[in-house]
Amino acid sequence: MSNKLFSERLNKELDDIGVPLLVNERVDVFAKLTNVPKFKAEALLSGTALPDADLLALLANELEVNGEWLVGKSDQRLKKPRDS
């Protein structure tokens, strides 16, 4: 699992949903979205930290992506559709 790859993918997904590009604004929005302290949000966005399993699940759900892809364990970006 690469912190840099996680950070790149996370930031790209946040760009796609319109989260502000300015660092301070992005940290504020991301902290509120994930309900984490700003220092942790900044660490995740910069690639100095990785999310725990619960936070990864929340991020994957909010961003509508495969959590394994987000942390670099899979090449499949989108969630697998559920069987009907």
Secondary structure, DSSP 8 states (H G I E B T S, - for coil): --HHHHHHHHHHHHHHTT--SSHHHHHHHHHHHHT--HHHHHHHHHTS----HHHHHHHHHHHTS-HHHHTTS-S--S------
